């Protein structure tokens, strides 16, 4: 069951699991999309830093 971007604030007390949910398609703007749904500027991919929090921005480098 996905708790991120599910529209409910009962998952995390501070509602942080709903952050960045307004971004629906990262790649259309040239950004990278993490497997957890967070978007980052393409420059943050393959930079040796886990920006996504799940290392998905560092895979396939």
C-alpha positions as CSV (number, residue, x, y, z in Angstrom):
1,X,0.0,0.0,0.0
2,X,1.5,3.3,-1.1
3,X,1.4,6.0,1.7
4,X,3.0,8.7,-0.4
5,X,0.8,11.1,-2.3
6,X,-2.4,9.2,-1.3
7,X,-4.2,12.3,-0.3
8,X,-4.5,11.5,3.4
9,X,-2.7,13.3,6.2
10,X,-3.0,10.4,8.6
11,X,0.2,8.7,7.4
12,X,2.7,11.2,8.7
13,X,1.9,13.6,11.5
14,X,3.5,16.5,9.7
15,X,1.9,15.5,6.3
16,X,5.4,15.2,4.8
17,X,4.3,12.2,2.8
18,X,2.2,14.5,0.7
19,X,5.0,17.0,-0.1
20,X,5.7,17.4,-3.9
21,X,2.6,15.6,-4.9
22,X,1.5,18.5,-7.0
23,X,4.3,17.6,-9.5
24,X,2.7,15.0,-11.8
25,X,5.4,14.6,-14.5
26,X,9.0,15.4,-13.7
27,X,10.4,14.3,-17.0
28,X,8.3,16.6,-19.2
29,X,10.3,19.5,-17.6
30,X,13.6,17.7,-18.0
31,X,13.9,16.8,-14.4
32,X,14.4,13.4,-12.9
33,X,11.7,11.5,-11.0
34,X,12.7,9.5,-7.9
35,X,11.0,6.2,-7.4
36,X,9.3,7.8,-4.4
37,X,7.7,10.4,-6.7
38,X,9.9,13.3,-5.7
39,X,11.3,15.4,-8.6
40,X,14.8,16.9,-8.8
41,X,16.6,19.0,-11.4
42,X,18.5,16.8,-13.7
43,X,21.8,18.2,-12.4
44,X,21.1,16.3,-9.1
45,X,21.1,12.9,-10.8
46,X,24.3,10.9,-10.7
47,X,26.1,13.5,-8.6
48,X,27.1,11.0,-5.9
49,X,24.5,12.4,-3.4
50,X,21.3,10.5,-2.5
51,X,18.9,13.4,-3.1
52,X,15.9,11.2,-3.4
53,X,16.3,9.5,-0.1
54,X,16.0,6.1,-1.9
55,X,19.2,6.4,-4.1
56,X,17.1,6.2,-7.3
57,X,18.7,9.4,-8.6
58,X,22.1,7.6,-8.4
59,X,21.1,4.4,-10.3
60,X,22.2,3.8,-13.9
61,X,25.1,6.3,-13.7
